[in-house]
């Protein structure tokens, strides 16, 4: 799943289970270029750091930022709950057909 996916291409089966093992979250997070889509590194970081993401696109950008944060910190670990929360919210949006 290492290619970019548009929101229209998403379905619940592609989204890692937020209540399960998180081993696939990074691969899913890499399906969007959060920096590019959000407009800049700073804008993408704000979505993740300030918790302001509300649309599917913003939530995916925030998850992408968390992936990049983990990668650039050496992959030494990540806070599970923010990742789980983003995955839950992304799944809810996709299941509701809110693909904005």
Secondary structure, 3 states (H helix, E strand, C coil): CCCCCCHHHCCHHHCCCCCCCCCCHHHHHCCCCHHHHHCCHHHHHHHHHCCCCCCHHHHHHHHHHHHHHHHHCCCCCCCHHHHHHHHHHHHHHHHCCCCC
